[in-house]
Amino acid sequence: PVPTYDRFIEPILRYLAGHPDGALARDVHDAAANALGVSEADRAELLPSGVQLVYKNRAGWAHDRLKRAGLSA
C-alpha cells in the first residue's frame, strides 16, 4: 500500500536538501515515492474521487507540512 503522508516527510526533506535551488513538486514527489519503494501498481491507485493519485496526494500533504514549518518553499 501507499505509505501514509508522514512517511513521505523524510525523503522529501532529503531530496530538497540535495536541490537547494529548488525542484518541481512532481520531481520531489516521485523521488520520495522511489525512496519509499512505492510500486508502480500502488502509484496507479486513485483517491475515491478518481481525480488524483493517492501517492501524489500524500506526498503533497507532506510537502505542505514542510512548507508550513518553513522547511520548503
Secondary structure as UniProt FT lines:
FT   HELIX           5..17
FT   TURN            20..21
FT   HELIX           25..36
FT   HELIX           40..43
FT   TURN            48..49
FT   HELIX           54..68
FT   TURN            69..70
//
